[in-house]
């Protein structure tokens, strides 16, 4: 039986690209460029690349990007978009828990919960971090976003989803945050590319900064910085607070 994150993306590429939470691509790539100091010769891997929005934007700016994702339909649409944009990108279907790369990339990105934090166990989520670390060269850098575990301690996740929902877009209902596991169980409601309304029972893991720091240190990352993640406006000036739904992590080996 397929997990919810596999079934969700089976026919949800065109509609996914219209969702409010994926509209910050240009600003997010601006931040990535600043972090790599515009080194165009760098090799970048986009893990959980989805419809390729970051991979395409970075390739248009002159970077060499490989995009990997578990969803064939997302990858097919990513290839269509890349062709329309006039760029060539190596899109490959892989499970982020078992990537075939070893010390090949200068930078790994995992943005907008493209895999990490969606897995059904903490061990599986850790496998994604482990594979990202393995794919990086000796002095590689990892940039990713994940759900901020401080947020549900002070706010209602249900109210956040309700306030963020846009007409015709994805909705989350029946949110139930578990303090023992830091997991939110909810029902996601989407309209797929054929116009069908579909519901999925989701299970997402929220992480607190100290957990992320410890996990990354065990994988050999030395410099780990964590910030608040503002849609389309990532910045090192945004100190992480309890009001940030997502956190932005920058780690260097």
C-alpha positions as CSV (number, residue, x, y, z in Angstrom):
1,X,0.0,0.0,0.0
2,X,1.3,3.4,-1.0
3,X,2.1,6.0,1.7
4,X,0.1,9.2,1.7
5,X,3.1,11.2,0.3
6,X,3.3,8.8,-2.7
7,X,-0.4,8.8,-3.5
8,X,-0.7,12.6,-3.0
9,X,1.6,13.5,-5.9
10,X,0.3,10.9,-8.4
11,X,-1.8,13.4,-10.3
12,X,-1.1,16.7,-8.6
13,X,1.6,18.5,-10.6
14,X,-0.1,21.4,-12.4
15,X,-2.4,22.2,-9.5
16,X,0.6,21.9,-7.1
17,X,2.4,24.6,-9.0
18,X,-0.6,27.0,-8.3
19,X,-0.5,26.5,-4.5
20,X,0.3,29.5,-2.4
21,X,3.2,27.8,-0.6
22,X,5.3,27.3,-3.8
23,X,5.3,30.9,-5.1
24,X,8.6,32.0,-3.5
25,X,11.0,30.3,-6.0
26,X,12.9,33.4,-7.2
27,X,13.6,34.8,-3.7
28,X,14.6,31.4,-2.4
29,X,17.0,30.9,-5.2
30,X,18.4,34.4,-4.5
31,X,19.3,33.2,-1.0
32,X,20.9,30.0,-2.4
33,X,23.1,32.1,-4.8
34,X,24.3,34.2,-1.9
35,X,25.2,31.1,0.1
36,X,27.3,29.6,-2.7
37,X,28.8,33.0,-3.6
38,X,27.7,32.6,-7.3
39,X,30.1,29.7,-7.9
40,X,28.6,28.6,-11.2
41,X,30.8,25.6,-11.5
42,X,29.2,24.0,-8.4
43,X,27.2,20.8,-8.7
44,X,23.8,21.0,-7.0
45,X,21.4,18.3,-6.1
46,X,17.7,19.2,-5.5
47,X,16.3,16.4,-3.3
48,X,12.5,16.2,-3.5
49,X,12.6,18.5,-6.5
50,X,8.9,18.1,-7.3
51,X,8.0,20.0,-10.4
52,X,11.5,21.3,-10.7
53,X,10.9,24.9,-9.7
54,X,14.1,25.5,-7.9
55,X,16.2,23.3,-10.2
56,X,14.9,25.2,-13.3
57,X,15.5,28.6,-11.8
58,X,19.0,27.7,-10.7
59,X,19.8,26.2,-14.1
60,X,18.6,29.3,-15.8
61,X,21.1,31.2,-13.6
62,X,23.9,29.0,-14.9
63,X,24.2,26.3,-12.3
64,X,24.6,22.5,-12.9
65,X,21.6,20.9,-11.1
66,X,20.4,17.3,-10.7
67,X,16.8,16.9,-9.6
68,X,15.5,13.8,-7.8
69,X,12.0,12.9,-6.7
70,X,9.9,9.9,-5.9
71,X,6.9,11.0,-8.0
72,X,7.0,10.1,-11.7
73,X,4.2,12.6,-12.5
74,X,6.0,15.4,-10.7
75,X,9.2,14.6,-12.6
76,X,7.3,14.4,-16.0
77,X,5.9,17.9,-15.5
78,X,9.4,19.1,-14.3
79,X,10.9,17.8,-17.6
80,X,8.1,19.6,-19.6
81,X,8.7,22.8,-17.8
82,X,12.5,22.6,-18.3
83,X,12.0,22.0,-22.0
84,X,9.7,25.0,-22.2
85,X,12.3,27.1,-20.3
86,X,15.0,26.0,-22.7
87,X,17.2,24.4,-20.1
88,X,18.6,20.9,-19.7
89,X,18.4,19.3,-16.3
90,X,19.1,15.7,-15.2
91,X,15.9,14.7,-13.5
92,X,16.0,11.2,-11.9
93,X,13.5,9.1,-10.0
94,X,14.9,8.1,-6.6
95,X,13.8,7.5,-3.1
96,X,15.6,10.1,-0.9
97,X,16.2,7.4,1.7
98,X,18.4,5.5,-0.7
99,X,20.2,7.8,-3.1
100,X,22.9,6.4,-5.4
101,X,25.2,9.4,-5.0
102,X,28.4,9.6,-3.0
103,X,30.6,12.7,-2.7
104,X,29.3,14.1,-6.0
105,X,27.8,17.4,-5.1
106,X,28.9,20.7,-3.6
107,X,25.4,21.7,-2.5
108,X,22.2,19.8,-1.6
109,X,18.9,21.5,-1.3
110,X,15.6,20.1,0.2
111,X,13.0,22.9,0.2
112,X,9.3,23.1,1.0
113,X,9.2,19.7,2.8
114,X,10.2,17.8,-0.3
115,X,10.8,14.6,1.6
116,X,12.4,15.2,5.0
117,X,9.8,15.4,7.8
118,X,7.1,13.5,5.8
119,X,8.3,10.0,6.5
120,X,6.4,7.7,8.8
121,X,9.3,7.1,11.2
122,X,12.1,9.3,12.7
123,X,14.6,6.7,11.4
124,X,13.3,7.2,7.8
125,X,13.6,10.9,8.1
126,X,17.1,10.5,9.4
127,X,17.9,8.3,6.4
128,X,17.1,11.2,4.1
129,X,19.5,13.5,6.0
130,X,22.1,10.7,5.9
131,X,21.7,10.3,2.1
132,X,21.9,14.0,1.5
133,X,25.2,14.1,3.6
134,X,26.6,11.1,1.7
135,X,25.9,12.8,-1.7
136,X,28.0,15.8,-0.7
137,X,31.7,16.4,-1.3
138,X,34.0,16.8,1.7
139,X,33.3,20.6,2.2
140,X,29.7,20.4,0.9
141,X,26.8,22.5,2.1
142,X,23.2,21.5,2.8
143,X,20.3,23.9,2.7
144,X,16.8,22.7,3.7
145,X,13.5,23.7,5.3
146,X,11.5,21.8,7.8
147,X,8.6,22.2,10.1
148,X,9.4,24.2,13.3
149,X,8.5,22.2,16.4
150,X,8.4,25.4,18.5
151,X,5.4,26.6,16.5
152,X,2.8,24.1,17.7
153,X,3.8,24.6,21.3
154,X,2.5,28.2,21.2
155,X,0.0,28.2,18.3
156,X,-2.8,26.1,16.8
157,X,-1.6,24.2,13.7
158,X,-5.3,23.9,12.7
159,X,-5.8,27.7,12.8
160,X,-2.6,28.3,10.9
161,X,-3.7,26.0,8.1
162,X,-7.1,27.6,8.0
163,X,-5.6,31.1,7.8
164,X,-3.1,30.1,5.1
165,X,-5.7,28.3,2.9
166,X,-6.6,29.9,-0.4
167,X,-9.8,29.4,-2.4
168,X,-9.4,26.4,-4.7
169,X,-6.1,25.3,-3.0
170,X,-5.1,22.5,-0.7
171,X,-6.7,22.4,2.7
172,X,-5.8,20.6,6.0
173,X,-8.4,19.6,8.5
174,X,-8.7,17.4,11.6
175,X,-5.2,18.5,12.8
176,X,-4.0,16.6,15.9
177,X,-0.6,17.5,17.2
178,X,1.0,14.8,19.5
179,X,3.3,16.3,22.1
180,X,5.0,12.9,22.7
181,X,6.1,12.4,19.1
182,X,6.0,16.0,17.7
183,X,3.9,14.6,14.9
184,X,0.8,16.3,13.4
185,X,-1.8,13.9,12.1
186,X,-4.2,15.7,9.7
187,X,-6.4,15.2,6.6
188,X,-5.2,17.0,3.5
189,X,-7.9,17.9,0.9
190,X,-6.7,18.7,-2.6
191,X,-8.2,18.9,-6.1
192,X,-6.0,16.9,-8.5
193,X,-5.1,17.8,-12.1
194,X,-8.3,16.1,-13.4
195,X,-10.5,18.1,-11.0
196,X,-11.1,15.3,-8.6
197,X,-11.4,16.1,-4.9
198,X,-9.1,13.8,-2.9
199,X,-8.4,13.3,0.8
200,X,-5.2,11.9,2.4
201,X,-4.4,11.0,6.0
202,X,-1.1,12.8,6.6
203,X,1.5,12.4,9.3
204,X,4.2,15.0,9.5
205,X,7.1,15.4,11.9
206,X,8.0,18.7,13.5
207,X,11.5,19.2,14.7
208,X,13.0,21.5,17.3
209,X,16.3,23.3,16.5
210,X,18.4,21.2,19.0
211,X,17.2,18.0,17.4
212,X,18.2,19.2,13.9
213,X,21.6,20.4,15.2
214,X,22.3,17.0,16.9
215,X,21.2,15.0,13.9
216,X,23.4,17.0,11.6
217,X,26.4,16.9,13.9
218,X,26.2,13.1,14.0
219,X,26.5,13.2,10.2
220,X,29.7,15.3,10.2
221,X,28.4,18.8,9.7
222,X,30.4,21.3,11.6
223,X,28.7,24.7,11.0
224,X,24.9,24.6,11.5
225,X,22.8,27.7,11.4
226,X,19.0,27.8,11.8
227,X,16.7,30.7,10.8
228,X,13.1,31.4,10.4
229,X,11.9,30.5,6.8
230,X,9.9,33.3,5.2
231,X,8.3,32.2,1.9
232,X,10.3,33.6,-1.0
233,X,12.5,35.7,1.3
234,X,15.0,33.4,3.1
235,X,17.5,35.5,5.1
236,X,20.2,35.0,7.6
237,X,18.8,38.1,9.3
238,X,15.6,36.2,10.3
239,X,16.2,34.7,13.7
240,X,14.0,31.7,14.4
241,X,11.1,32.4,16.6
242,X,8.0,30.6,17.9
243,X,6.0,32.3,15.2
244,X,7.8,30.7,12.3
245,X,5.9,27.7,10.9
246,X,9.1,26.5,9.1
247,X,12.7,26.7,9.9
248,X,15.6,27.2,7.4
249,X,18.7,25.2,8.0
250,X,22.1,25.8,6.5
251,X,24.8,23.2,7.4
252,X,28.4,22.9,6.2
253,X,30.7,19.9,6.5
